[in-house]
Amino acid sequence: MAGANAFVIVLGCYAEYINEDHVIPSPGGCLVARSKWKATVQVFPQHYRGTGDVGQLFEALSALANLRSDIKEYGKLRLKYPDIWPMQILSRDGEKLRWASEAFDLVRLYRDLLRSIWVWPCDPDDWSQLNRKREALRLLMGVVDFTRMLSEEHLPAGMPQGRFQTVWRRIRSHVPDATPGSFATVFPSWPSGQFVYMPRNRFQEGLYLLFRESWRARICGSCQAHFVAEKRQTQYCSSKCAAAAKRRNDLEWWHRKHGKRSNRQRKRGKNEHL
């Protein structure tokens, strides 16, 4: 119960900036400018359903990030995590192409964008790379004007906005009047003095919770799978991967410790036979 209460408190606020005309080092090694203003973003309580549910959301996000470009794997993801569908495709007749094969490219786009922001301990020095990450996160969280994005011209093909346009052209080849849904809302609350983020689907809900504790997003040091860690010191996605890494480390240590001596012994044996 204490863990659940602590998690609810975490939901209460989002970034804090305190300006004292200096910078502080972050855990990732970069310098974070401070500002004298405090800014907070909270999630309405009805979007929080308990720690068990959070674990399921994190598991679903990891599964999406690890999705292979295989239509059969796409089908398995749909069966196991149907609620993780990232964006509504709307038409005059209602929602279309949810988990349909024609929308596989949309899910792969979200997978790629999720991978691009998964490990982000410090802002990169390269501005284009930083901008790409920021735009990917805005798109994933649904805080962009999707309709305007689709109408813009000359968007770079390699940027998230350009890729989004390309995917939606394919979707509209199947549903000509299709429009994006799942617009998340961020609005100011005067009584609380906070900005409130309202996710529109389970994907956005899970992503926001992970965003709040982004240190949990890891890549396994053994199998390179994306996973959500329970503890800060966790480096592997499973006990199997941790055991495999330990065996490799032990073998490397043995070769460093005994390898040269074994080679000398073999050479000495050959010389004695001569």
C-alpha positions as a printed Julia matrix, in Angstrom:
274×3 Matrix{Float64}:
   0.0     0.0     0.0
   2.88    2.35    0.73
   4.19    1.82   -2.8
   0.83    2.76   -4.31
   0.61    5.93   -2.21
   4.14    6.89   -3.23
   3.24    6.43   -6.88
   0.2     8.65   -6.58
   2.43   11.36   -5.1
   4.77   10.99   -8.08
   1.81   11.69  -10.36
   1.24   14.98   -8.57
   4.05   16.88  -10.22
   6.27   16.95  -13.25
   9.35   19.12  -13.8
  10.74   21.65  -11.37
  12.95   24.53  -12.46
  14.56   26.89   -9.92
  16.59   29.82  -11.26
  19.52   30.95   -9.18
  21.67   32.0   -12.15
  23.68   28.82  -12.04
  23.54   25.29  -13.34
  23.6    21.94  -11.59
  24.93   18.61  -12.87
  22.27   16.02  -13.64
  22.73   12.26  -13.06
  23.33   11.86  -16.81
  26.36   14.15  -16.67
  24.9    17.19  -18.43
  24.3    20.62  -16.95
  20.71   21.62  -16.23
  19.89   25.32  -16.09
  17.76   26.34  -13.13
  14.89   28.84  -13.16
  13.17   30.65  -10.3
   9.75   29.54  -11.52
   8.18   26.22  -10.65
   6.17   24.45  -13.33
   4.15   21.33  -12.64
   2.02   18.99  -14.73
  -0.28   16.47  -13.08
  -2.52   13.66  -14.29
  -6.12   13.47  -13.13
  -6.58   10.69  -10.54
  -9.07    8.72  -12.64
  -6.24    7.82  -15.0
  -4.37    6.02  -12.24
  -5.59    2.49  -11.6
  -3.02    1.04   -9.2
   0.56   -0.28   -9.25
  -0.41   -3.6   -10.85
  -1.96   -1.77  -13.77
   1.14    0.4   -14.13
   3.26   -2.74  -14.42
   1.04   -3.99  -17.24
   1.34   -0.67  -19.05
   5.13   -0.74  -18.76
   5.19   -4.33  -20.01
   3.05   -3.35  -23.01
   5.29   -0.37  -23.84
   8.35   -2.63  -23.73
   6.64   -5.13  -26.02
   5.86   -2.35  -28.5
   9.45   -1.07  -28.4
  10.7    -4.61  -29.03
   8.26   -5.33  -31.86
   9.92   -6.87  -34.91
   8.95   -5.82  -38.44
   6.93   -9.0   -38.86
   3.18   -8.99  -39.42
   2.86  -12.17  -37.31
   4.54  -10.44  -34.36
   2.15   -7.54  -34.88
  -0.75   -9.98  -34.51
   0.74  -11.37  -31.3
   1.1    -7.86  -29.89
  -2.58   -7.19  -30.68
  -3.7   -10.35  -28.89
  -1.58   -9.8   -25.78
  -1.81   -6.01  -25.4
  -4.89   -4.79  -27.31
  -5.13   -1.59  -25.23
  -1.69   -0.33  -26.26
  -2.98    0.84  -29.67
  -1.31    4.28  -29.96
  -3.64    6.41  -32.11
  -7.21    6.45  -33.32
  -7.86    6.51  -37.06
 -11.23    8.24  -37.45
 -13.63    8.62  -40.36
 -17.26    9.59  -40.8
 -18.21    6.01  -39.94
 -16.22    5.92  -36.71
 -12.85    4.39  -35.86
 -11.11    2.46  -38.64
  -8.15    0.11  -39.12
  -7.57   -0.56  -35.41
  -4.97   -3.37  -35.39
  -5.59   -3.92  -39.11
  -2.69   -4.99  -41.33
  -3.08   -1.72  -43.27
  -2.13    0.18  -40.09
   1.02   -1.83  -39.39
   3.18    1.05  -40.66
   1.62    3.38  -38.07
   2.52    1.0   -35.23
   6.05    0.6   -36.59
   6.4     4.39  -36.65
   5.38    4.59  -33.01
   7.79    1.76  -32.23
  10.67    3.61  -33.9
   9.85    6.9   -32.16
   9.58    5.1   -28.83
  13.0     3.54  -29.37
  14.48    6.93  -30.25
  13.51    8.45  -26.88
  13.86    5.32  -24.73
  17.38    6.1   -23.47
  17.79    9.85  -23.09
  19.9    10.59  -19.99
  21.14   13.93  -21.29
  20.26   16.3   -24.12
  22.59   15.69  -27.08
  24.87   18.52  -28.19
  23.78   18.14  -31.8
  20.74   20.38  -32.29
  19.16   18.3   -35.07
  19.37   15.15  -32.95
  17.88   16.96  -29.95
  15.07   18.4   -32.07
  14.34   14.95  -33.48
  13.99   13.51  -29.98
  11.79   16.35  -28.8
   9.48   16.11  -31.79
   9.28   12.33  -31.37
   8.25   12.72  -27.72
   5.64   15.38  -28.53
   4.13   13.16  -31.21
   4.12   10.09  -28.96
   2.41   11.97  -26.13
  -0.18   13.42  -28.5
   0.53   17.08  -27.72
   0.95   18.2   -31.34
  -1.66   19.34  -33.85
  -1.79   16.2   -35.98
  -4.18   17.71  -38.53
  -1.94   20.72  -39.12
   1.1    18.46  -39.34
  -0.53   16.5   -42.18
  -1.26   19.69  -44.13
   2.23   21.15  -43.87
   4.56   21.08  -46.88
   8.24   20.26  -47.25
   8.65   18.44  -43.96
  12.01   16.61  -43.77
  11.45   12.95  -44.59
  13.81   11.77  -41.85
  12.17   13.79  -39.08
   9.22   12.4   -37.05
   6.77   14.84  -38.68
   7.83   13.81  -42.19
   7.56   10.12  -41.37
   4.14   10.73  -39.83
   2.97   12.37  -43.06
   4.23    9.45  -45.14
   2.45    6.87  -42.99
  -0.8     8.8   -43.1
  -0.7     9.02  -46.89
  -0.72    5.22  -46.9
  -3.57    5.11  -44.39
  -5.63    7.5   -46.51
  -5.08    5.28  -49.53
  -7.26    2.77  -47.64
  -9.57    5.24  -45.84
  -9.67    8.5   -47.88
 -11.44   10.55  -45.2
  -9.29    9.29  -42.31
  -8.21   11.82  -39.7
  -5.97   11.38  -36.62
  -7.55   11.09  -33.2
  -6.03   10.7   -29.73
  -5.23   14.38  -29.17
  -3.97   14.64  -25.6
  -4.74   17.83  -23.7
  -2.54   20.01  -21.51
  -4.38   22.86  -19.83
  -3.8    25.18  -16.85
  -5.72   24.62  -13.63
  -6.11   27.89  -11.73
  -7.16   26.32   -8.37
  -4.15   23.97   -8.29
  -1.65   26.29   -9.96
  -0.64   23.41  -12.21
  -0.82   22.3   -15.82
  -2.86   19.13  -16.25
  -2.04   16.47  -18.86
  -5.04   14.44  -20.05
  -4.04   11.3   -21.98
  -6.56   10.01  -24.51
  -5.58    6.37  -24.57
  -3.72    3.73  -22.61
  -0.57    4.16  -24.68
  -0.3     7.84  -23.76
  -1.13    7.04  -20.15
   1.67    4.47  -19.91
   4.13    6.7   -21.73
   3.45    9.59  -19.37
   4.05    7.38  -16.33
   7.34    6.21  -17.85
   8.21    9.79  -18.78
   7.83   10.73  -15.13
  10.4     8.09  -14.17
  12.44    7.89  -17.37
  15.38    6.25  -15.57
  13.33    3.05  -15.71
  13.63    2.85  -19.51
  16.62    0.59  -20.16
  18.2    -1.55  -22.86
  19.28   -4.98  -21.68
  23.05   -5.32  -21.42
  22.81   -8.91  -22.66
  20.08   -9.3   -25.31
  19.65   -5.57  -26.17
  15.9    -5.72  -25.53
  14.05   -2.62  -24.35
  12.63   -3.05  -20.86
  11.38   -1.1   -17.84
  13.53   -1.56  -14.74
  12.13   -1.91  -11.23
  15.34   -0.69   -9.57
  18.0     1.8   -10.63
  20.81   -0.76  -10.5
  19.03   -3.21  -12.83
  20.97   -3.74  -16.05
  19.29   -6.84  -17.51
  15.73   -7.56  -18.58
  15.54  -10.99  -16.94
  17.36  -13.37  -14.61
  18.27  -15.43  -17.69
  20.09  -12.5   -19.28
  21.74  -11.6   -15.96
  23.02  -15.18  -15.59
  24.31  -15.23  -19.17
  26.15  -11.96  -18.61
  27.69  -13.3   -15.42
  28.95  -16.4   -17.25
  30.52  -14.22  -19.95
  32.16  -11.99  -17.38
  33.48  -14.99  -15.43
  34.88  -16.53  -18.62
  36.56  -13.28  -19.63
  38.06  -12.97  -16.15
  39.38  -16.56  -16.32
  41.02  -15.93  -19.69
  42.63  -12.73  -18.44
  43.81  -14.44  -15.26
  44.89  -17.83  -16.58
  45.08  -17.52  -20.35
  48.7   -16.34  -20.59
  49.87  -18.9   -18.02
  48.16  -21.7   -19.95
  49.87  -20.57  -23.15
  53.25  -20.59  -21.4
  52.59  -24.1   -20.08
  51.73  -25.38  -23.54
  54.9   -23.87  -25.01
  56.99  -25.34  -22.2
  55.5   -28.78  -22.85
  56.35  -28.56  -26.54
  59.95  -27.56  -25.76
  60.36  -30.5   -23.37
  59.23  -32.94  -26.07
  61.82  -31.47  -28.41
